[in-house]
Amino acid sequence: MNGKEIAHYLSEQKQKVEQALPLYIERLQAPKVLKEAMNYSLEAGGKRIRPLLLLSTLKAFKQDEEMGISVACAIEMIHTYSLIHDDLPSMDNDHLRRGKPTNHVVFGEANAILAGDALLTYSFQLISEMDNRVPATTKLALITELVKAAGAEGMVGGQVADIEGEGVVLSLTELEYIHNHKTGKLLAYSILAAGMMSNASKEQLQKLEQFALHLGLAFQIRDDILDIEGTEEAIGKPVGSDTINEKNTYPSLLTLEGAKDKLASHIHEAKKNLYSVGIDTEILEYLCDLVASRKN
Amino acid sequence: MNGKEIAHYLSEQKQKVEQALPLYIERLQAPKVLKEAMNYSLEAGGKRIRPLLLLSTLKAFKQDEEMGISVACAIEMIHTYSLIHDDLPSMDNDHLRRGKPTNHVVFGEANAILAGDALLTYSFQLISEMDNRVPATTKLALITELVKAAGAEGMVGGQVADIEGEGVVLSLTELEYIHNHKTGKLLAYSILAAGMMSNASKEQLQKLEQFALHLGLAFQIRDDILDIEGTEEAIGKPVGSDTINEKNTYPSLLTLEGAKDKLASHIHEAKKNLYSVGIDTEILEYLCDLVASRKN
């Protein structure tokens, strides 16, 4: 496929995920305001990079992407819950997310916490009830790995470490620990989950994981660069907020140029691992380049 | 077994759960403060009524209770996360729980939210990795039902409805909706999960569910009565806080005597359903009586 065809393919897959998400919420028998709060943040858009990585990895293994839609939605629900909780007054106290008022600004703090809790909980049902072409034992392994990626050993642990590191100048190793946990592991899970559904070998899964972790760090470095070089319109929040909040970022540790070099080297490592998996890599390569050059 | 033997049995089972809980946290590779916050509330004690219902139901079906320890711990983690989030300043703003400072008072609001998130997430790993005498398809069903009991369609939905009902005088039906969701469904899950692990028939599961929902309402009514008749020492929080917070309670809707009658009638219905399941009921009966007469 050429670049235009890949872009079209990704846009189609994104649409499928965005059509499925509100249907999952609609079928819940739950208080109206809770469903509204859950939908509000799910519908706030975003790049849907995790679902796209999952579906593109399935395609790279020549599997039917349909098989992975519910897991893709589960991951997007977990990502969304983490944004809702991160934005709370006691955490980052953000009022804007993707150019829209944050969940707690619209629904109040209690409902925002509960909407996050409900999204997190629901994600496990989406996996346990997923496509029966995936064997029950694989579903259970998908659940275990999701817990590791999203919970105390993954994303939640990373967020705690991030809070602990506030106001402290971190080493590059400490910063990488935070990002590998806070964003890397769930991003990596998106790719690994597709590998598991495709019966990838242990060796393939290890290479996919390396690919994914480098991609995750590249993603985070690009985020830090956009906080300096981006526009408020594109990134949906004020530029320079990391500097104002004295956040540890790659540019603050490595200079802006150093951060750009680091980004390039992670993309290089990501692709090197990707090429060694032995699958059709063109769409995943395209996503690598997108991560490295994205404007939002 | 006589009453003394049953009490001894329950105390032994409680000890097994309380020994297992910190071991599950210990093995996590996660920031120290997060593990401390998770442990703090798990160790704060309580009656462990949900784990005891699960293990006693397994025994009633003549199963090895050991098979259910991890699910019992998973339920206790979910119950504990719900208490941590409920106590937050934006929810009930409680500073004391079981006579100890609440999680956010000790660890700060952000860590309390994250400790709750981590406990909720982890609970699903405990089920997916549980005893392999339980078939994979049953484990998946246990996960689906836990989501329904704990998420938007269960406990979280009930908490949202409870918040919506604040300052409004509710009907008995509305109050029962809140309690069935906020506490009833997770309590019922404890019993149903054991039935599912024991290969109970569909009819048996329906009767167990009726038993459990009546028991859950009885449990809640007893809670409301203790807020009036209990002692701060026993209940671990100030007496009369429901009245001060203008909470909808059974005594406020039915008078104290009316609430006591309602409690007795739910215990009666619970036992009637229990007797019809066709299992060894003595310990579950004992737990019914405990719920009806407990002092804390």
Interface residues (C-beta under 8 A of the other chain):
Chain A: L28 Q29 A30 P31 V33 L34 K35 M38 Y81 H85 L88 S90 M91 G108 E109 A110 N111 I113 L114 G116 D117 A118 L120 T121 Y122 F124 Q125 S128 E129 P135 A136 T137 K139 L140 A141 I143 T144 L146 V147 K148 A150 G151 A152 E153 V156 G157 Q159 V160 A161 I163 E164
Chain B: L28 Q29 A30 P31 V33 L34 K35 M38 Y81 H85 L88 S90 M91 G108 E109 A110 N111 I113 L114 G116 D117 A118 L120 T121 Y122 F124 Q125 S128 E129 P135 A136 T137 K139 L140 A141 I143 T144 L146 V147 K148 A150 G151 A152 E153 V156 G157 Q159 V160 A161 I163 E164
